[in-house]
Amino acid sequence: MTIRIGFLGAGFISAMHTWQLSKATVDHKIVAVSDPDAARATTMAEAHDAVACPEDELLDMVDAVFITSWTVAHEDLVNKAAAKGVAIFCEKPLAFDAAAATRMVETVEKAAVINQVGLVLRTSPAFAVVRQLIADPRAGRTLAVVFRDDQFIPNQGHYGSQWRMHKSLAGRGTLLEHSIHDVDYLQWMLGPVIAVSATTREHHGYDRIDDLTAARLEFESGAIVQLTSIWHDIVERGSLRHVEVFSDNLYVKLEGDRTGPVRWQFTGEQEQSVDRKATVHFLNDIDALPASLEQNFLEAVRDATPASPTFREAIAAHQIVDALYESADNNGNTVTDAYRTR
Ligand SMILES: NC(=O)c1ccc[n+]([C@@H]2O[C@H](COP(=O)([O-])OP(=O)(O)OC[C@H]3O[C@@H](n4cnc5c(N)ncnc54)[C@H](O)[C@@H]3O)[C@@H](O)[C@H]2O)c1
C-alpha cells in the first residue's frame, strides 16, 4: 500500500520533513498540500507532483497528515484530521500549554488515530550518543547537566517568520517554541522532575515572547540541570546546542547540534570523540541508531502500530515548560508541582 500523505502547512519545517521522507523506506506519496498562503501551497505541491487544495478536501484524500502550521492552528487541524480518522504527525509545541495539549491527546486517543509529535531530539544521533553513554553502568549517577541552546531570533534568516513574535500565534518565546525540545529530551533521559525555577527576559520587546530563559530543573534522581535558551541577533549562528553532562565517572560534551561532535571520558580512560559522520557509524556499531521520526511514523501507519513519541508522551514537557513560565512570572520562585496541568 502506498501511504497517501498531506501537508497542512508549507513553510520551513515542511521542507525538513519532505527531505526526511525522501529517505524513508516505506512506500508513500505526498498527494496534497494546504496553506492559507496559496503561493507556498502551490510551490510545495508542484515540487511533489501533488495538488494544492483547501484543508477539508485534503483530509478526504490522505491516509496521514503532517500538521506543520503555526502553533496556534495545531489544535483545530488535529480536531479535523482526527474526525476523518487520519493518522497525525503534529509539530511541537503541540499547543500553547499543557491544558490544550491534553485536549489534543484526548481527541486523538478517542478517535484511535496514530499520532506522533515532532520532538526531534529523541531521534537525533548526537543526543542518542549522550543517552547511550550516561546509561552505561560504568558512568554511575548523572550529577549535573549544563545545557545551552542558542539561535538567532527566528523572525530573520532562513526562518523569516513573523508569527513567532506574536503571543497569539506562537504562545510564548524561546522556551516553548524552541527549548521544549531540550526539556523533553532531558526528562526523557533523566526521569521525573521534582522542582523547577526560571527567569525570562524579553530583550527584543515582543510581549510575552521570551528571548532569554535561564532555567533550573531538579530531578528525582538527584541530577540538577541548568538550561539557558537564547534568541540573539547573530544571524551567522543557526540552531546550536552545547551540552555538558557530569556523572560520577563520566564527562560528556556535545557541541554543534543534532549530529555532534560528542566527546567523552570515563574515569581511568582516554578521552574519546565522534565527529558528525562518525556519530552515525558509532551508533550503527552498537545497534543504537534511531530511525528518523518520519520513518517511524510511516512504519506505524503501514503496520497500524503506535508511533513514537506520541502526543501523550509530549505532555510532560508541556507541563514542565508551563511550570517554568509560572516560576518566571513569580520572580523565579521554585515550583514543585510541575506535573500539574495549569
Ligand atoms: N521540530 C522542529 O525542530 C521544528 C523546527 C521549526 C519549526 N517547528 C514547528 O513547526 C511549525 C511551523 O513552523 P515553520 O518554521 O515551518 O513556520 P513557517 O512560518 O515557515 O511555516 C508555517 C506555515 O503554516 C501556514 N499556516 C498557518 N495557518 C495554517 C493553517 N490553518 N493550515 C495550514 N497552514 C497554515 C503559514 O501560512 C505558513 O506557510 C511550528 O509549530 C513550529 O514550532 C518545529
The ligand as an ORCA input file, in Angstrom:
! r2SCAN-3c Opt
* xyz 0 1
  N      10.679     20.142     15.160
  C      11.414     21.206     14.905
  O      12.623     21.168     15.071
  C      10.758     22.459     14.388
  C      11.527     23.415     13.715
  C      10.880     24.542     13.211
  C       9.514     24.723     13.393
  N       8.803     23.802     14.093
  C       7.345     23.982     14.314
  O       6.672     23.803     13.068
  C       5.579     24.711     12.958
  C       5.775     25.553     11.705
  O       6.987     26.265     11.778
  P       7.742     26.753     10.461
  O       9.126     27.112     10.853
  O       7.553     25.783      9.355
  O       6.931     28.091     10.171
  P       6.705     28.795      8.760
  O       6.245     30.186      9.039
  O       7.889     28.623      7.878
  O       5.502     27.965      8.097
  C       4.251     27.859      8.729
  C       3.183     27.815      7.639
  O       1.930     27.481      8.244
  C       0.954     28.122      7.435
  N      -0.336     28.095      8.117
  C      -0.855     28.941      9.031
  N      -2.089     28.547      9.376
  C      -2.372     27.404      8.675
  C      -3.490     26.523      8.591
  N      -4.600     26.724      9.308
  N      -3.397     25.455      7.758
  C      -2.297     25.221      7.032
  N      -1.202     26.031      7.072
  C      -1.242     27.108      7.885
  C       1.543     29.511      7.197
  O       0.906     30.193      6.126
  C       2.990     29.139      6.895
  O       3.209     28.943      5.497
  C       5.558     25.495     14.258
  O       4.667     24.895     15.176
  C       6.989     25.381     14.775
  O       7.073     25.481     16.176
  C       9.389     22.665     14.567
*
